[in-house]
C-alpha cells in the first residue's frame, strides 16, 4: 500500500507533464519493487527514463507496451538493447525504473 501511495502521485505528475522544463522536479519519490527489493526512485529519474524510452527505443522499432513483458524480463531486454540505444548505466537504470513504475501502476 505504501508503494502505491508514493508511486501513483509520482506517475501522475510524470505522465501529465504539467511542469515546464525550467521548474524543479517535485520532491516525491516512487518506490520501485524489482527482484524482491524495494528502492526509491526520484520523479526526475522517471521523467528521464520516460523520455529515453520514447525517443531511443522507437528509433529502431515500434514502442513496446510496458505490459508486453514481465518485470523479470525487462532488465535483460534493456541490457540487450542498451548498446544500440546508446544507454550508459544511469540511462539504462532510468529506463528500467520508468518501465517498472509504469507497469506497476496498471
Residue frames as a rotation matrix with the C-alpha (Angstrom) as fourth column:
UNK 1
0.564 0.826 0.000 0.00
0.826 -0.564 0.000 0.00
0.000 0.000 -1.000 0.00
UNK 2
0.381 -0.521 -0.764 2.84
0.126 -0.789 0.601 2.41
-0.916 -0.325 -0.236 0.80
UNK 3
-0.596 -0.613 0.519 4.24
0.539 0.174 0.824 1.52
-0.595 0.771 0.227 -2.63
UNK 4
-0.121 0.645 0.754 1.10
0.951 -0.142 0.275 2.75
0.285 0.750 -0.596 -4.40
UNK 5
0.708 0.406 -0.578 0.83
0.610 -0.764 0.211 5.82
-0.356 -0.502 -0.788 -2.16
UNK 6
0.018 -0.790 -0.613 4.19
-0.025 -0.613 0.790 7.06
-1.000 0.001 -0.031 -3.45
UNK 7
-0.694 -0.392 0.604 4.05
0.496 0.347 0.796 5.69
-0.522 0.852 -0.046 -6.97
UNK 8
0.078 0.831 0.552 0.68
0.993 -0.017 -0.114 6.93
-0.085 0.557 -0.826 -8.17
UNK 9
0.792 0.203 -0.576 1.23
0.219 -0.975 -0.042 10.65
-0.570 -0.093 -0.816 -7.42
UNK 10
-0.174 -0.942 -0.288 4.69
-0.177 -0.257 0.950 10.48
-0.969 0.217 -0.122 -8.93
UNK 11
-0.655 -0.031 0.755 3.44
0.653 0.478 0.587 8.82
-0.379 0.878 -0.292 -12.09
UNK 12
0.476 0.874 0.096 0.54
0.838 -0.417 -0.352 11.25
-0.268 0.248 -0.931 -12.34
UNK 13
0.556 -0.357 -0.751 2.98
-0.147 -0.931 0.334 14.15
-0.818 -0.076 -0.570 -12.25
UNK 14
-0.521 -0.836 0.172 5.24
-0.036 0.223 0.974 12.41
-0.853 0.501 -0.146 -14.75
UNK 15
-0.460 0.388 0.798 2.56
0.836 0.493 0.242 11.47
-0.299 0.779 -0.551 -17.23
UNK 16
0.615 0.781 -0.108 0.61
0.705 -0.605 -0.369 14.71
-0.354 0.151 -0.923 -17.17
UNK 17
-0.264 -0.838 0.478 3.74
0.952 -0.306 -0.011 16.76
0.155 0.453 0.878 -17.76
UNK 18
0.741 0.672 -0.004 2.26
0.658 -0.724 0.207 19.82
0.136 -0.156 -0.978 -16.09
UNK 19
0.503 -0.607 -0.616 5.62
0.240 -0.586 0.774 21.28
-0.831 -0.537 -0.149 -15.21
UNK 20
0.923 -0.305 -0.235 7.79
-0.351 -0.419 -0.838 23.23
0.157 0.856 -0.493 -17.57
UNK 21
0.531 -0.790 -0.305 11.36
0.505 0.584 -0.635 22.24
0.680 0.183 0.710 -18.23
UNK 22
-0.284 -0.711 0.643 12.62
-0.112 -0.642 -0.759 25.06
0.952 -0.288 0.103 -16.01
UNK 23
0.436 0.484 0.759 10.58
-0.803 -0.172 0.571 24.13
0.407 -0.858 0.313 -12.95
UNK 24
-0.601 -0.730 0.325 12.19
-0.797 0.514 -0.318 21.84
0.065 -0.450 -0.891 -10.38
UNK 25
-0.399 0.414 -0.818 11.12
-0.011 0.890 0.456 18.22
0.917 0.191 -0.350 -10.05
UNK 26
0.531 0.659 0.533 8.70
-0.582 -0.174 0.794 17.61
0.616 -0.732 0.291 -7.21
UNK 27
-0.515 -0.736 0.439 10.17
-0.813 0.258 -0.522 16.25
0.271 -0.626 -0.732 -4.02
UNK 28
0.553 0.709 0.438 8.26
-0.753 0.650 -0.101 12.98
-0.356 -0.274 0.894 -4.36
UNK 29
-0.655 -0.750 -0.092 9.86
-0.734 0.603 0.313 9.59
-0.179 0.272 -0.945 -4.63
UNK 30
0.503 0.762 -0.408 8.36
-0.819 0.571 0.057 6.48
0.277 0.305 0.911 -6.14
UNK 31
-0.076 -0.473 0.878 9.06
-0.630 0.705 0.326 3.08
-0.773 -0.528 -0.351 -4.70
UNK 32
0.248 0.064 -0.967 10.04
-0.881 0.429 -0.198 0.54
0.402 0.901 0.163 -7.33
UNK 33
0.360 -0.115 0.926 9.94
-0.532 0.790 0.305 -3.14
-0.767 -0.602 0.223 -6.48
UNK 34
0.511 -0.316 -0.800 12.37
-0.745 0.301 -0.595 -5.15
0.429 0.900 -0.082 -8.52
UNK 35
-0.058 -0.544 -0.837 13.65
-0.086 0.838 -0.539 -8.65
0.995 0.041 -0.096 -7.88
UNK 36
0.364 0.344 -0.866 12.16
0.718 0.489 0.496 -8.71
0.594 -0.802 -0.069 -4.40
UNK 37
-0.449 -0.527 -0.721 13.74
0.855 -0.489 -0.175 -5.46
-0.260 -0.695 0.670 -3.23
UNK 38
0.698 0.705 0.127 12.30
0.716 -0.686 -0.127 -2.01
-0.002 0.180 -0.984 -2.92
UNK 39
-0.507 -0.850 -0.142 14.17
0.836 -0.525 0.161 1.13
-0.212 -0.037 0.977 -3.88
UNK 40
0.366 0.572 -0.734 13.34
0.367 -0.813 -0.451 4.81
-0.855 -0.105 -0.508 -4.09
UNK 41
-0.415 -0.414 0.811 13.39
0.908 -0.132 0.397 6.48
-0.058 0.901 0.430 -7.49
UNK 42
-0.571 0.153 -0.807 13.04
0.132 -0.953 -0.273 10.20
-0.811 -0.262 0.524 -7.99
UNK 43
0.579 0.814 0.045 10.48
0.289 -0.154 -0.945 11.74
-0.762 0.560 -0.324 -10.30
UNK 44
0.358 -0.534 -0.766 13.37
-0.795 -0.604 0.049 13.28
-0.489 0.592 -0.641 -12.26
UNK 45
-0.719 -0.625 0.305 14.73
-0.414 0.737 0.533 9.78
-0.558 0.257 -0.789 -12.91
UNK 46
-0.162 0.751 0.640 11.29
0.537 0.612 -0.581 8.58
-0.828 0.250 -0.502 -14.02
UNK 47
0.712 0.393 -0.582 10.99
-0.185 -0.694 -0.696 11.56
-0.677 0.603 -0.421 -16.37
UNK 48
-0.148 -0.854 -0.499 14.40
-0.892 -0.102 0.440 10.86
-0.427 0.510 -0.747 -17.85
UNK 49
-0.723 -0.108 0.683 13.53
0.002 0.987 0.158 7.18
-0.691 0.116 -0.713 -18.24
UNK 50
0.312 0.920 0.236 10.27
0.423 0.087 -0.902 8.04
-0.850 0.381 -0.362 -19.99
UNK 51
0.591 -0.143 -0.794 11.99
-0.595 -0.742 -0.310 10.45
-0.545 0.655 -0.524 -22.34
UNK 52
-0.509 -0.854 -0.104 14.70
-0.750 0.381 0.541 7.93
-0.422 0.354 -0.835 -23.22
UNK 53
-0.471 0.428 0.772 12.14
0.295 0.901 -0.319 5.14
-0.831 0.078 -0.550 -23.66
UNK 54
0.574 0.815 -0.083 10.08
0.239 -0.264 -0.934 7.27
-0.783 0.516 -0.347 -26.03
UNK 55
0.654 -0.333 -0.679 12.99
-0.684 -0.643 -0.345 8.56
-0.322 0.690 -0.648 -28.10
UNK 56
-0.372 -0.928 -0.032 15.66
-0.866 0.335 0.372 5.87
-0.334 0.166 -0.928 -28.10
UNK 57
-0.465 0.210 0.860 13.54
0.037 0.975 -0.218 2.72
-0.884 -0.070 -0.462 -28.33
UNK 58
0.572 0.814 0.102 11.31
0.187 -0.008 -0.982 3.96
-0.799 0.581 -0.157 -31.12
UNK 59
0.217 -0.544 -0.810 14.28
-0.832 -0.537 0.138 4.88
-0.511 0.644 -0.569 -33.29
UNK 60
-0.806 -0.574 -0.145 14.74
-0.571 0.689 0.447 1.16
-0.157 0.443 -0.883 -34.13
UNK 61
-0.794 0.563 -0.229 11.34
0.438 0.791 0.426 -0.48
0.421 0.238 -0.875 -33.65
UNK 62
0.106 0.918 0.382 7.76
-0.022 -0.382 0.924 0.09
0.994 -0.106 -0.021 -32.57
UNK 63
-0.500 -0.247 0.830 7.44
-0.755 -0.346 -0.558 1.13
0.425 -0.905 -0.014 -28.96
UNK 64
-0.575 0.291 -0.765 6.65
0.319 0.940 0.117 -1.95
0.753 -0.176 -0.633 -26.86
UNK 65
0.485 0.766 0.421 3.84
-0.295 -0.310 0.904 -1.85
0.823 -0.563 0.076 -24.34
UNK 66
-0.338 -0.652 0.679 5.19
-0.865 -0.068 -0.497 -1.89
0.370 -0.755 -0.541 -20.79
UNK 67
0.239 0.520 0.820 2.86
-0.772 0.614 -0.164 -4.83
-0.589 -0.594 0.548 -20.09
UNK 68
0.635 0.002 -0.773 4.31
-0.665 0.512 -0.544 -6.82
0.395 0.859 0.327 -23.00
UNK 69
-0.102 -0.739 -0.666 6.97
0.080 0.661 -0.746 -8.30
0.992 -0.130 -0.008 -20.72
UNK 70
0.733 0.328 -0.596 7.20
0.568 0.187 0.802 -9.15
0.374 -0.926 -0.049 -17.05
UNK 71
0.867 -0.429 0.254 9.19
-0.499 -0.753 0.430 -7.15
0.006 -0.499 -0.866 -14.51
UNK 72
0.440 -0.717 0.540 11.67
-0.030 0.590 0.807 -10.02
-0.897 -0.372 0.238 -14.53
UNK 73
0.399 -0.234 0.886 12.12
0.870 0.402 -0.286 -9.91
-0.289 0.885 0.364 -18.32
UNK 74
0.976 0.106 0.188 12.63
0.173 -0.906 -0.386 -6.16
0.130 0.409 -0.903 -18.74
UNK 75
0.564 -0.817 -0.120 16.16
-0.418 -0.407 0.812 -5.91
-0.712 -0.408 -0.571 -17.26
UNK 76
-0.160 -0.622 0.766 17.53
0.427 0.656 0.622 -8.49
-0.890 0.427 0.161 -19.73
UNK 77
0.451 0.412 0.792 15.71
0.888 -0.115 -0.446 -6.89
-0.092 0.904 -0.417 -22.66
UNK 78
0.991 -0.100 -0.084 17.02
-0.100 -0.995 0.003 -3.44
-0.084 0.005 -0.996 -21.79
UNK 79
0.233 -0.959 0.159 20.54
-0.214 0.109 0.971 -4.83
-0.949 -0.260 -0.180 -21.36
UNK 80
-0.040 -0.206 0.978 20.31
0.784 0.600 0.159 -6.34
-0.620 0.773 0.137 -24.86
UNK 81
0.561 0.394 0.728 19.21
0.792 -0.512 -0.333 -3.04
0.241 0.763 -0.599 -26.38
UNK 82
0.714 -0.218 -0.665 21.37
0.327 -0.736 0.592 -0.65
-0.619 -0.641 -0.455 -24.32
UNK 83
-0.351 -0.934 0.069 24.28
0.470 -0.111 0.876 -0.63
-0.810 0.340 0.478 -26.77
UNK 84
-0.443 0.255 0.859 22.14
0.873 -0.096 0.479 0.12
0.205 0.962 -0.180 -29.80
UNK 85
0.611 0.768 0.192 20.19
0.666 -0.630 0.399 2.77
0.428 -0.116 -0.896 -27.90
UNK 86
-0.263 -0.838 0.478 23.40
0.250 -0.538 -0.805 4.33
0.932 -0.092 0.351 -26.54
UNK 87
0.756 0.534 0.379 22.29
-0.281 -0.258 0.924 3.92
0.591 -0.805 -0.045 -22.92
UNK 88
-0.477 -0.877 0.060 25.01
-0.370 0.139 -0.918 4.09
0.797 -0.461 -0.391 -20.29
UNK 89
-0.742 0.104 -0.662 24.42
0.526 0.702 -0.480 2.60
0.415 -0.704 -0.576 -16.84
UNK 90
-0.810 0.433 -0.395 22.46
0.082 -0.585 -0.807 5.55
-0.580 -0.686 0.438 -15.42
UNK 91
-0.501 0.639 -0.583 20.30
-0.864 -0.407 0.297 5.93
-0.048 0.652 0.756 -18.50
UNK 92
-0.570 0.246 -0.784 19.64
-0.120 0.919 0.375 2.20
0.813 0.308 -0.495 -18.60
UNK 93
-0.806 0.238 -0.543 18.54
0.593 0.322 -0.738 2.28
-0.001 -0.916 -0.400 -14.95
UNK 94
-0.727 0.558 -0.401 16.28
-0.385 -0.814 -0.436 5.28
-0.569 -0.162 0.806 -15.62
UNK 95
-0.441 0.563 -0.699 14.54
-0.760 0.179 0.625 3.48
0.477 0.807 0.349 -18.49
UNK 96
-0.603 0.174 -0.779 14.10
0.305 0.952 -0.023 0.37
0.737 -0.251 -0.627 -16.39
UNK 97
-0.872 0.282 -0.399 12.75
0.331 -0.260 -0.907 2.38
-0.360 -0.924 0.133 -13.45
UNK 98
-0.599 0.674 -0.432 10.23
-0.752 -0.659 0.013 4.10
-0.276 0.333 0.902 -15.72
UNK 99
-0.412 0.437 -0.799 9.04
-0.489 0.634 0.599 0.85
0.769 0.638 -0.048 -17.30
UNK 100
-0.685 0.118 -0.718 8.67
0.536 0.750 -0.388 -0.90
0.493 -0.651 -0.577 -13.95
UNK 101
-0.850 0.393 -0.351 6.86
0.049 -0.605 -0.795 2.07
-0.525 -0.693 0.495 -12.44
UNK 102
-0.494 0.676 -0.546 4.51
-0.869 -0.363 0.336 2.36
0.029 0.641 0.767 -15.40
UNK 103
-0.470 0.263 -0.843 3.88
-0.148 0.918 0.369 -1.37
0.870 0.298 -0.392 -15.30
UNK 104
-0.821 0.096 -0.562 3.20
0.555 0.365 -0.748 -1.35
0.133 -0.926 -0.353 -11.56
UNK 105
-0.806 0.519 -0.286 0.68
-0.319 -0.787 -0.528 1.47
-0.499 -0.334 0.799 -11.91
UNK 106
-0.626 0.570 -0.532 -1.51
-0.536 0.180 0.825 -0.55
0.566 0.801 0.193 -14.27
